[in-house]
């Protein structure tokens, strides 16, 4: 092989590596954003745990059992 062919192969390999790293960074950013949204949703669920009890205080106090 001559030097020009080796140089071309090296450039292509470097380009593949750079593209792979860019795609990985984008995937990691997307995963981080998704995790942030999930955490926000879970925080909202935690904040709303007592809300149904306040809206319907008598629900679940009586149980009718017929055998």
Rosetta silent file (secondary structure, phi, psi, omega in degrees, C-alpha in Angstrom):
SEQUENCE: XXXXXXXXXXXXXXXXXXXXXXXXXXXXXXXXXXXXXXXXXXXXXXXXXXXXXXXXXXXXXXXXXXX
SCORE:     score description
SCORE:     0.000 S_00000001
   1 L     0.000  146.553  178.350    0.000    0.000    0.000 S_00000001
   2 L   -94.909  172.646 -175.348    1.144    3.463   -0.662 S_00000001
   3 H   -66.336  -35.528  179.822    1.105    6.401    1.719 S_00000001
   4 H   -63.633  -42.558  179.424   -1.889    8.083    0.042 S_00000001
   5 H   -66.076  -41.611  177.574   -4.077    4.995    0.547 S_00000001
   6 H   -63.606  -39.404  178.558   -3.010    4.699    4.185 S_00000001
   7 H   -64.250  -40.619  178.362   -3.759    8.375    4.729 S_00000001
   8 H   -65.106  -44.329  178.390   -7.226    7.947    3.219 S_00000001
   9 H   -61.639  -41.130  179.235   -7.941    4.913    5.394 S_00000001
  10 H   -64.720  -41.484  179.191   -6.796    6.782    8.488 S_00000001
  11 H   -64.142  -41.597  178.709   -9.013    9.745    7.634 S_00000001
  12 H   -65.231  -40.538  178.641  -12.021    7.481    7.094 S_00000001
  13 H   -64.471  -41.227  178.540  -11.409    5.700   10.384 S_00000001
  14 H   -65.111  -40.184  178.130  -11.128    9.025   12.214 S_00000001
  15 H   -63.020  -43.317  177.418  -14.348   10.237   10.574 S_00000001
  16 H   -60.943  -41.376  178.636  -16.165    7.070   11.666 S_00000001
  17 H   -64.396  -44.321  179.784  -14.916    7.559   15.200 S_00000001
  18 H   -63.734  -42.653  178.859  -15.977   11.218   15.250 S_00000001
  19 H   -65.173  -42.581  178.219  -19.442   10.420   13.900 S_00000001
  20 H   -60.418  -41.422  178.525  -19.851    7.602   16.415 S_00000001
  21 H   -66.058  -39.712  178.993  -18.913    9.912   19.277 S_00000001
  22 H   -63.621  -42.837  179.086  -21.348   12.579   18.064 S_00000001
  23 H   -65.236  -41.168  179.407  -24.186   10.068   17.878 S_00000001
  24 H   -64.057  -42.143  178.284  -23.343    8.742   21.345 S_00000001
  25 H   -62.699  -40.933  179.063  -23.319   12.255   22.826 S_00000001
  26 H   -64.729  -42.045  178.352  -26.703   12.986   21.236 S_00000001
  27 H   -63.292  -40.147  178.977  -28.128    9.728   22.611 S_00000001
  28 H   -66.819  -39.884  177.474  -26.795   10.544   26.080 S_00000001
  29 H   -62.886  -42.440  179.264  -28.305   14.048   25.944 S_00000001
  30 H   -64.464  -42.374  178.580  -31.662   12.603   24.916 S_00000001
  31 H   -63.894  -38.685  178.330  -31.531   10.012   27.708 S_00000001
  32 H   -65.271  -41.025  177.921  -30.688   12.743   30.230 S_00000001
  33 H   -64.595  -42.603  178.694  -33.644   14.848   29.078 S_00000001
  34 H   -62.902  -41.603  178.646  -35.967   11.847   29.307 S_00000001
  35 H   -63.491  -38.569  178.353  -34.740   11.062   32.813 S_00000001
  36 H   -63.841  -42.304  178.722  -35.339   14.667   33.825 S_00000001
  37 H   -65.483  -39.421  177.841  -38.911   14.519   32.516 S_00000001
  38 H   -63.322  -42.181  178.281  -39.560   11.250   34.353 S_00000001
  39 H   -62.672  -39.670  177.943  -38.266   12.794   37.582 S_00000001
  40 H   -64.043  -41.758  179.212  -40.549   15.793   37.104 S_00000001
  41 H   -64.703  -41.389  179.218  -43.546   13.509   36.567 S_00000001
  42 H   -65.806  -36.063  176.446  -42.693   11.492   39.675 S_00000001
  43 H   -63.675  -39.368  178.844  -42.387   14.685   41.720 S_00000001
  44 H   -66.530  -37.105  177.779  -45.848   15.732   40.573 S_00000001
  45 H   -65.370  -43.036  178.873  -47.240   12.337   41.564 S_00000001
  46 H   -62.482  -37.904 -179.398  -45.652   12.659   45.016 S_00000001
  47 H   -69.645  -30.357 -176.067  -47.118   16.135   45.445 S_00000001
  48 L   -93.643    9.587 -177.828  -50.596   14.945   44.507 S_00000001
  49 L   -62.843  -38.501 -176.583  -50.772   11.933   46.850 S_00000001
  50 L   -87.502  -12.089 -176.478  -52.888   13.726   49.444 S_00000001
  51 H   -63.194  -44.826  179.976  -55.096   15.558   46.969 S_00000001
  52 H   -63.325  -33.341  178.593  -57.622   12.720   46.318 S_00000001
  53 H   -66.191  -36.712 -179.712  -58.129   12.244   50.059 S_00000001
  54 H   -71.857  -33.924 -178.179  -58.928   15.928   50.461 S_00000001
  55 H   -75.337  -36.334 -176.772  -61.389   15.908   47.539 S_00000001
  56 L  -128.556   75.592 -173.950  -63.271   12.762   48.647 S_00000001
  57 L   -69.297  -24.324 -176.378  -62.916   12.408   52.427 S_00000001
  58 L   -92.296   -7.232 -176.729  -65.760    9.873   52.872 S_00000001
  59 L   -72.493  130.272  175.935  -64.771    7.404   50.188 S_00000001
  60 L    89.704    2.295 -179.541  -63.559    4.063   51.514 S_00000001
  61 L   -82.215  -29.238 -178.452  -64.751    4.510   55.083 S_00000001
  62 L  -116.277  140.385  177.508  -67.659    2.041   54.826 S_00000001
  63 L  -128.369  126.225  176.931  -67.621   -1.485   53.405 S_00000001
  64 L   -97.399  123.340 -179.210  -70.834   -3.442   52.711 S_00000001
  65 L  -123.146  124.118  175.984  -70.350   -7.213   52.955 S_00000001
  66 L  -121.812  128.580 -179.453  -73.088   -9.707   52.063 S_00000001
  67 L  -113.806    0.000    0.000  -72.463  -13.439   52.417 S_00000001
